[in-house]
Amino acid sequence: MPPYLVRRSKGTRIGPVQVGTSYDGRGREKHTAACTAPRCNFSADYDSRAAAELAARTHRCPAR
């Protein structure tokens, strides 16, 4: 993993979705929401932590 993508240790879990913070190649903070449920491929990057947490709260895994 390139050094600029190192994740900070502060992460939040909302249901099956984990929200974490990283830095892009230009040193800007990016916030990621990623679902940890099996066979759910949801993950998205956001500029604000509030947007990532909103996505985590409203995420619904697809019906199997």
C-alpha angles and dihedrals in degrees: 000000000000113000094245091061095057109134121230116240094242108095133156128211119209109181107307092338121095120203117203140168128231139159125248125221092278095052096256120140116251125187121212131198114197130173115228096195116118115267093006110121098189117139131137139172123229136184094226131047091224091060092049092049091048090052089049093051094048098040116118119189113232116264114259 
